[in-house]
Amino acid sequence: MEIFYAKQILGDEIFLDQEESAHCVRVLRHKTGDEISVVDGQGTMMRCRLTDDSPKGACATVLERFPGWGGHPYSLTMAVCPTKNNDRFEWFVEKATEVGVDQIVPVIGERSERRVFKPERSHKIALSAMKQSLKAQLPIVAEPVSVKDFIKGTTLTAGGDRPLPLPAASRPYPGKCQRVGAVATTATQEIKMICYCFEGETLRRSIEDVLAEAAEGANITIMIGPEGDFSPEEARLAVENGYIPVHLGPSRLRTETAAVTAATAVYLHYIK
């Protein structure tokens, strides 16, 4: 299935940017009158008919909309310290998008080896992974923020300094729309977890154990530290602010592996 992404949508008119237009017209040879599938990055897939096959700016008319296409019945924010090798973090962004994530927040900790992070490339990787995995919701890759500021709830920004939207915990989910809709009428449950060693002084639970107490539509946040882990002060601050200490099993995992494992644990808990 070919998926195209459009940021500019005016009523029932879809306008593809130059990159998407070239791929649609020059690479895939679509012509005026062809039906194409377009996602808006906000959770809706649209069946469209191409009305202008210009490779510099193709246009289409919406024939049918499918809200919640390829969605998931939870909202997941992954706050992950960027890795020293940026390719590893980008691998996490790709795989987390394929599994299902709503926000990716690069957090800079006291022990982080990479202290500068530019989200533009990760945004492009997330966009490609969204289309490849047949999803209509584009994860937001936020601007980096310090671990302590994130824990304290500092307002996040995405590319272009636009505010991040509130997590859409009640987003429609195919096959479970009625159940998710019911969640929207009640207070949204917030679950915050931190993966940290704690060296035996604090009881850690599995992610599955924590999620067993969660409802569909929960807003879930998971923090993953750098190669040298969070500092004791960061871990203490997280627990003081309601984060639940969790583990990912006995293996010692790299940052990006731990992050993908955590995102997958959430996905497998809900997608049954």
Buried (B, 14 or more C-beta within 10 A) or exposed (E): EEBBBBEEBEEEBBBBBEEBBBBBBEEEEBEBEBEBBBBBBBBBBBBBBBEBBEBEBBBBBBEEEBBBBBBBBBBBBBBBBBBEBBEBBBBBBBBBBBBBBBBBBBBBBBBBEBEEBBBEBBBBBBBEBBBEBBBBBBBBBBBBBBBBEBBEEEEBBBBEEEEBEEBBBBBBBEEBBEEBEBBEEEEBBBBBBBBBBBEEEEEBBEBEEBBEEBBBBBBBBBBBBBBEBBBBEBBBBBBEBEBBBBBBEEEEBEBBBBBBBBBBBBBEBBBE
